[in-house]
Amino acid sequence: MNEGREIVSIVWYSHRPDWHELVYANGDFQRVPGTLEDAAALAEALQMELGTDESGSVQWYRKG
Protein backbone atom coordinates (compact mmCIF):
# COMPACT_ATOMS: atom_id res chain seq x y z
CA MET A 1 0.00 0.00 0.00
CA ASN A 2 1.22 3.53 -0.72
CA GLU A 3 1.62 5.38 2.58
CA GLY A 4 0.39 8.95 2.66
CA ARG A 5 -2.02 8.68 -0.28
CA GLU A 6 -5.72 8.94 0.44
CA ILE A 7 -7.66 5.79 -0.47
CA VAL A 8 -11.19 6.66 -1.60
CA SER A 9 -12.32 3.22 -2.73
CA ILE A 10 -11.41 -0.46 -2.48
CA VAL A 11 -12.64 -2.89 -5.13
CA TRP A 12 -12.56 -6.70 -4.97
CA TYR A 13 -13.47 -8.72 -8.08
CA SER A 14 -14.99 -12.20 -7.86
CA HIS A 15 -13.18 -13.25 -11.06
CA ARG A 16 -9.82 -12.31 -9.46
CA PRO A 17 -10.21 -13.34 -5.81
CA ASP A 18 -6.47 -13.16 -5.07
CA TRP A 19 -6.13 -9.34 -5.29
CA HIS A 20 -8.08 -6.12 -4.88
CA GLU A 21 -7.67 -2.56 -6.09
CA LEU A 22 -7.03 0.52 -4.01
CA VAL A 23 -8.31 3.68 -5.70
CA TYR A 24 -6.69 6.93 -4.63
CA ALA A 25 -8.11 10.46 -4.46
CA ASN A 26 -6.08 11.53 -7.51
CA GLY A 27 -7.64 8.73 -9.62
CA ASP A 28 -4.63 6.40 -9.58
CA PHE A 29 -5.17 2.80 -8.56
CA GLN A 30 -3.00 0.00 -7.28
CA ARG A 31 -3.61 -3.75 -7.32
CA VAL A 32 -2.55 -5.44 -4.12
CA PRO A 33 -2.52 -9.12 -3.21
CA GLY A 34 -5.18 -10.27 -0.80
CA THR A 35 -8.54 -11.92 -0.37
CA LEU A 36 -12.03 -10.53 0.04
CA GLU A 37 -11.50 -10.77 3.78
CA ASP A 38 -8.30 -8.71 3.52
CA ALA A 39 -10.10 -6.03 1.51
CA ALA A 40 -12.99 -5.99 3.99
CA ALA A 41 -10.61 -5.64 6.95
CA LEU A 42 -8.85 -2.68 5.31
CA ALA A 43 -12.19 -1.05 4.48
CA GLU A 44 -13.33 -1.50 8.07
CA ALA A 45 -10.09 0.02 9.38
CA LEU A 46 -10.64 3.01 7.06
CA GLN A 47 -14.34 3.22 8.07
CA MET A 48 -15.60 2.85 4.50
CA GLU A 49 -19.15 2.08 3.34
CA LEU A 50 -19.96 -1.14 1.47
CA GLY A 51 -21.53 -1.21 -1.99
CA THR A 52 -22.00 -3.93 -4.63
CA ASP A 53 -22.96 -4.21 -8.29
CA GLU A 54 -24.29 -6.81 -10.73
CA SER A 55 -20.82 -7.85 -11.93
CA GLY A 56 -20.00 -9.70 -8.74
CA SER A 57 -17.50 -7.14 -7.54
CA VAL A 58 -17.58 -5.69 -4.05
CA GLN A 59 -16.67 -2.07 -3.50
CA TRP A 60 -16.17 0.06 -0.45
CA TYR A 61 -16.32 3.86 -0.56
CA ARG A 62 -14.96 6.59 1.64
CA LYS A 63 -17.76 7.98 3.81
CA GLY A 64 -18.90 11.49 3.12
WOMO-V440998 format. One record per run of one state. SS is the DSSP state (H for helix, E for strand, - for the rest). FROM is the first residue (numbers start at 1). TO is the last residue. If there is no record, write none. Layout:
BEGIN
ss=[SS	SS]
from=[FROM	FROM]
to=[TO	TO]
END
This chain:
BEGIN
ss=[-	E	-	H	-	E	-	E	-	H	-	E	-	E	-]
from=[1	7	13	14	17	19	25	29	34	36	46	49	53	58	62]
to=[6	12	13	16	18	24	28	33	35	45	48	52	57	61	64]
END
